[in-house]
Structures are given as structure tokens and as C-alpha cells.
Amino acid sequence: MNTFPELGVSAQTAAVLAAREIRVPVAVQARAIPALLRGRDVVIEAPTGSGKTLACLLPVLERLQPGNRPPQALVVAPTRELAIQIASVLRGLNGRVRSALLYGGVPYGRQTKELRARPQIVIGTPGRTLDMVERGLLDLAGIDYLVLDEADEMLDAGFARDVEKIIHLTGRRQTVLASATMPAWVGTMIRKHLRDPLMIQVRPEAEPALENGLLYVAESERFDTLHRLLTGHAGPIIVFGRTKHGVKKLSKRLAALGHSTGELQGNLSQNRRDATMDAFRRGGIRVLVATNVAARGIDVDDVGLVVNYELPESAQWLTHRVGRTARQGAAGRALTILAPQDELAWRRLRRQGAPDIEVVDKHHLLELGQWRHTGRPVR
């Protein structure tokens, strides 16, 4: 099928997509949308940036029933940033649909008002969604369509109990479970809560235009190496650190050297986080220094370089960090900095499934601005 109407999407919605230069469904959309429109449960495993959000949202827009019924659809996401992004996509598709966006860290006023307006679709993080249920402001019994986005992160981040409660409160419904990765423990939830789901696994049709490299440095050179990398690269960059305090400190050090930076980490208020992401998207800041909070579901065009200044806790997080660049075929680079004390941690990530990344020649990279691979790391 070559067009959205051929998949079952209305001509009106297809026209909205076309106005945004989205005319041809990508693989995950072509496979998921017809099954979802038929009411089937679906499990989607597809890379970041592969079009999963539209694949999940378009069917619910087509199946919404008129009138003031309780919420008909619920989309659950693990982070505030991802929930906000999904809501933005929804508004872009159909601004007339009543929706509520629920996430913690902000006052209840606006969210309470949205729920009292009897939304057709609710998008929320697990904790705030249950909070609103307990306050008597949200009834999930009428949910016909449930989306669990980035389900593996919600389970891994300790939301399993909350997600289970949400599922039980919805009763009988159509369920979509989507993620970029599908670890074994997600299989338990699939078998327990989904009915004969269609399993969709999408691999890139072509290798992403990604240059991925390891850069060995002495610990004393780590910060100066980052400074030189940022100086020699034009365009938006995301730098990942490990801790909230470390990210805050690193952002300030880079700003003191003249880099246009912003930090994104869990200790910031939601208003600060929103303002930082807005500035990064608009080009008001060039370097986003972040914890893993920016590694999942954050779509920013033209991120040409991702730097793992410090290693993540798992190979899965490495995958999602790197997935912020080279999206949908665009060119991008990901560089992981390793000092001698990182070797044990890197070997652990390799045992967990991290890719066998080639080493980049430091002289060619820092002095000449050229990526020249020198082979595999020494074991």
C-alpha cells in the first residue's frame, strides 16, 4: 500500500499529513495501521524515529466516537518529555479532538480543567495518570484503546506496578505495545495482557547513515576533548552524562568556554525542561547536555552529533542515546568517549549487547576534523 487512504486513513487526515510533507507511510505504519483499524492488539518493535507515534495515533483518530463519552483512548508514556511530544503530534493531526495531558512535577490546575472537559484521549505518565484516577477525576473503565509507548522503559524504570494497575482499570480494550527494543521481560506482559497480538518487528530497510566510534582518551583529557569536539562541529549536538549533578556542572563548564548550552536533567522544574527543549529545537541553544531523560522519544531534527561523555548504565540506554541522531536516513555521528577506568564498564555493556564499535583516530578527529577508524578496541 502506497498511500494513507489505502491503509484506511480518512482523506481529511491524509490531507493534514500531506500538508506536513508526510505522504507515503513508512514500514511500521503500513503494517500496523490496517491491523489496528480492524481492532487487533499489536506489538510494535521498531527503531527510534521509525514512525511508531503516527502508527499508534492515526487509528484511534479514525475510530473515535462522537459525543461526551468518558475517555476512549489512553496513551501511557514513561517520561514527561515523551508525553508532551505525543500530545503535540496529536494536536497537529486534529486540533478539534479533546485531549488531556497528564504528567507530574507541575500543579494540578490545568490538568484538572482538561479532565473536567471530558477528553476523548488522555496522554499521561503512569504516576500522574493513577493520581488522577485516585482523585476521582479520571475514569478508565470506558477506555477502548490503550497504547503503552516505550513499554520496556516503563517496566525497567520501576513503573511495572503502576502500569499493571492502569491495565486492570481499563477492562476490556484494544492494546498497542510499542518500543524500540523488546527485552525478554516484556514478553510476560504481552502474554498476560494482550489478546493474540500481531507482532510487528521493523528493521531499517537500509543501514542508517550513522558513523559510530569509540574515542580513547586519558581521564585528564576528557573535558578538553569534548570542548574541542564541540568547537569543531556545526549544528545541534547532544552530550550525555551519567548523573543530574554531573550534567549541571558540565553544562556550566562548557558555557563558560563560550558554548551555547542547556541542561536537561530530572532535578529541573517542568517549565525549565520545556523551555530548554524548545530552545534546542529552535536553535536557541546548540549543545544539549543531558542525562538519559533525553535518550528516549525526544525527536529533534538535524542532531548531527551525539557524544557519550560518560557511559550509560546499560547497552539498551546506549542504543537509545545513539538513536537521537541519524534518524530516518539522515546522516549523523555518535562518539563514545572512553578513559582507562571505563574499560570494565564498557566490557559489561558489550556483554549486554552493545555493538562492537570501531576506534576513531584521535589525531585525525581533533586536529583534522576527520573520522578515521583504526580498528576494533583492544580486548
N, C-alpha and C positions, 0 to 999 in steps of 0.2 A: 504494500500500500504506500502510495507516494504523497498523499495529502491528508490533512487532519480531518476534513469531512469524510473521506473514505474510511477513516478509523471510527467514525460515529460522532465526531465533534460537530456542534452546530455551526452553521455558516456565520452566525454573528460572532461566536467566539473565534472561529478561524480568521475572521476579518481583523479582530483585535490582535491576534498573533501576527498576522501579516503586516500590520502597521508597525510592529516591533521587529520586522525583518525575520520572523520565525515562520517559515512556510512549509518546510519539509520535516516530518517527525524524525527524530533520531531513533536509534535501535531500541532503546528501552521504552520509549513512548509507543513505537509501532507494535511492540509485543504486549505491553501492559494495558494500554487503554481499552482495546476491544474486550479483553477478559474482565476488566473492572466494570465496564459498562454492562456486561452480562450479569454482574453481581457476584463474580467469583472472588474468593480470597486469593491474594497474590503475595508472593515473597520476591522482593527485588534485591539482587546483589549486583551492583554496578559501580563503576569508578566515580569518584567525585567529579562534578562538572559534566555528568553524562545525561542530565535532563530528568532526573528522578522526581524533582519537585513538580514539574508540569505533568509528568506521568501520573502522579497521585492526585493533583488538584483538578485537572480537567474533567475526569469522570464525575467527581462529586458536584461540580458546577452543572453538568448536564442532567444530573439526577435529583437536584433539589426540588422539593415540592413547595408550591406556593402556600401562603398563609402563615399564621403565627404559631406554628408548632414549636415545641422545645427544640434545642439544638439538634440538627440532623446529622452533623458531621463533627468529628473531633480529631484534630491533628496534635500529636504529642511529640515534643522535641526536647532534647536534653539540655539545651542552653538557651539563654535569653536571646543571644545574637541570632541563633538559627530560627527561633520562633518569630522574631521580628522580621527576618528576611522572608520567611514563608508568608507572613501576613502581607508584606509588601508585594510579593508576587501575586497573591490573591486579589489585592486591590487593583493591581494593574490589569488583571484579567476581567474583573467585573466589579466596579466600584459600587454597584447598587446592592450587592449581597450584604446582608447584615452579618457582621462578624465581631468577635471579641478576642482580644489578645491578652493572655494571662501569663505573667512571669513575676518572680519575686524581686525584692530589692527596691521596690517603688511603692508609694502609697496606694491604697485600695480604691480611691475615688473614681478615677477614670474607668478602671476595670469593672467596678461595681455598676457604673452607669451603663456600660456596654452590655453587661449581662441582663440588666433590667429592661433593656430594649429588645429582649428575646432574640438573640442572634441565631442565624441559621447555621453558622460554622463557628466553632471555637478552636483557637490555636493556643496551646499553652505548654509550659514546662510541667513536669509531674507534680512537684510540690505545691505550686500555687493553684493548679487545677484542683487537687484534692482539698486544698484550703477553702476554695470557693464552694465546693460540694459541702464541706462540713459547716460552712456558714449559712447554708440553705439558699445560696444564690445561684447554684448550678445543679441541674438535674440531668444526669447522663442516661436515664432509662430510655429516652427516645432516640438515642444515637443509632443511626443506620450504617454509618461509615466511619471506621476508625483507622487512622494512619499512625503507625509508630515509626517515626523517622529517626535514623541513626540509632536503631534499636540496640545494637551491640554496645554503644557507648552508654546508653541509659542503664543497661544491666551492669556493665563493668564499673560504672561510677556510683553504684550503690542505690540506684533507683528501682531495683527489681521489685521490692515490696510495693512501692507506690504504683508502679506500672501494673502489677497484678491486681491491685485494688481497683484501678481505673478500668481494667478489662472486665472485671466482675460486675462493676456498676453499670456497664453499658449493656449487659444482657446479650441478646442475640443481635449480631451485626455483621456486616462485611468488614473484613480486616485486611489492611495492607501493611506489610512489614518491610521496611526499606533500609538499606545501609550500603556503605561502600565495601565493608568486609562483613563476613558472616562466620564468626568463630563458632566452635562446636557447641558452646553453652546456649547459643541462640536456638539451636535445634530443639531443645527441650521446650521452649516457649512455643515454637511453631507447632510441635506435635500436640501440645496441651491446649492451645487456644485457637488454632486455625483449622478450618474445615477443608480438607482436600485441596490445599493451595496449589496454584500454578507457580512453579519455581522458575524464575527468570534470572539467568546469570548472563550478564553482558560483559564482554571483553572488548577493549578498544579494537576497532577494525584495522587500525594501523598503530604502530608504536608511537606514543606521544613524542612530540618534538622536545624532549627533555634531555638536557645534559646533567648528569648526576655525578658528583665527585666527592672524594674524601680529600681533605687538606690537613696534612700533618704539620703541627707547629709545637714549639716549646710552650709551656704554660705561660711563661713570661711574655710571649709574643701574641697571645690570644687576642687581647683587646686591640693592639696595634694592627694586627692582621685584619680584623673586622673593619676598623677605621679605613684602612687602605682599600678593602673590597668595596665599601660603600662609596668612597670617593671616586673609584674607577668605574662605577656602574650608574647609568642613567635610568630613570624610571622608577616605579614603585618597587619597594623591597619589603619583605617580612623577615624579621630576625627573631628566632625563637630561643627563649631562655627557659630555665627549669622552674624557678620559683618566682612568686609575686614580688618579693623584696628585691631579688636579683634583677628582674626586668625593670623595675622602677629605677634602680641605681644605674643600670646600663643605659637606659634611655636618657637620663640626665647627663651621663658622661659623654654620650655621643652628641647631645645637643650643645654641650659646652665646646665641642670641637667644630660647631657650625652645621651639623647635620639637622635637617628638618625632621624631627622625630615625634612620635606619640606612643604612649604605652597602653597596652590592653591587658589587664590582669584582674583577678577576681576581687581585689580589695577596693576597686574603684566603684563609685556610685553608678547606677544605670545611666544617669544623664551624662556623666563623663564618658562612659563607654560608648554610648550612642554618638556623642559629639566627636570622639576620636575616630570611630568608623566612618562617620560622614565626611570628616576632613580627609581621611585617607582615600576614600572613593573619589572625592572631588579634586584631589591633588594638592590639598592644603598642607598635608604632610607627606613626605616621601618615604620615610622609613617607619614602619610599624614594628615596635618591639613588643613581643607578646609571649605569654605562656600558652599552654595548649588550648586555652579558651578560643584562640583564633584558628585552630587547626582543623576544625570540623564545620562544614556548612557555610563558611564565610566566602561568598563569591565576590571577588573584586577583579575587574578587568585589568589586563595588562601587567599583572605582577610578574616581572621578568626574572626575579631572583629571590629564592628562599635560602636563608642561612640558618643552619642549626648551630647556633653559637654554643649551646650545651645540648647534650644528648637527651632525648625523651626517656620515659620510663619503660617503654615497650616498643617492639617493632611495629605494632599497629599504629601507635602515635606517630612514628617516623613516617609511615605511609601517608597519614592524613596531613602532616605538616608539608611534605613534599607535594601533596596534591593541591596546594594553593597556587602552584604555577603550572605552566604547560597545560592549560585547561582547554579541552575541546580542540586539540590540534595546534594551539598556539605555541610558539617557541617559549622555552623557559629553562632556567637553570636552578639546580638545588645543590648547595655545598654544605657538607657536614665537617665541622672543624674538630679535629682530634688531637689532644695533647697526650703525652705518655700515660698519665693517670686515667685516661678514658679507655684504655685498651681492654680492661676486663669488662667494662660496661658494654663496649662495642661487641665483644665476643658473645656476651649474653644476648644482645639484640640479634646477632646473626643466628644464634641457636633458635631464637623465636621466629625466624623467618625474614629478617631484614635482608635486602638484596646485597649481593656481592659487588659493591661499588668500587670502581677503579680510582686509584690515587691520581690527583691532579698535581702537576709540577708547580711548586710554589713560585719559583723564579719566573716562569712564563706567565703565571697568573697575575702576580703582583707587580712585576716590573714591565711586562709587555702586554698585559691585558688579554692573554691568550689561554684558552683551556687546552692543555696538552696532557693527556693521560700517560702515566708511566707504568701502568700495570696494576695488578691486584695488591692489596695490603700484604705485608709480611705476616705470616701466622706465627 
